């Protein structure tokens, strides 16, 4: 019996994103998770999100680039300038308007940003989590009161049998 293996797609090259898109992406990432220098916390632009978008998170990159292009077109039409020239409040207003029209706007980017953010050693140390892999040492799991699940168990299955 043979097992078929699926080839892993290679990471995208850094040229997949233009310098202008990269600059705007960094501003938007820092809007998602702003840096807090007083606490030693980086912003989302400093935790490897772009590398993730070019590597294992490359599925989110095409949509992210389309959304950045949409913001660029809106800035040009409304403000008469590019996104990189907008002051932060105006950029925030553009993103807020786009999210109001489409709540899924920049959702994949936000997911990639927080995924990278909470894997960064500086962030883990700041929130009191030892920056190490969970295996082989594991982490202490606080026990819960499983009696709280009694109403769910009494309800029984809620799915359709096929």
PyMOL commands that set and color helices and strands:
alter all, ss='L'
color gray80, all
select helices_A, chain A and resi 14-16+19-32+37-39+44-46+49-54+58-79+83-85+88-101+107-117+121-126+146-155
alter helices_A, ss='H'
color red, helices_A
deselect
rebuild
show_as cartoon
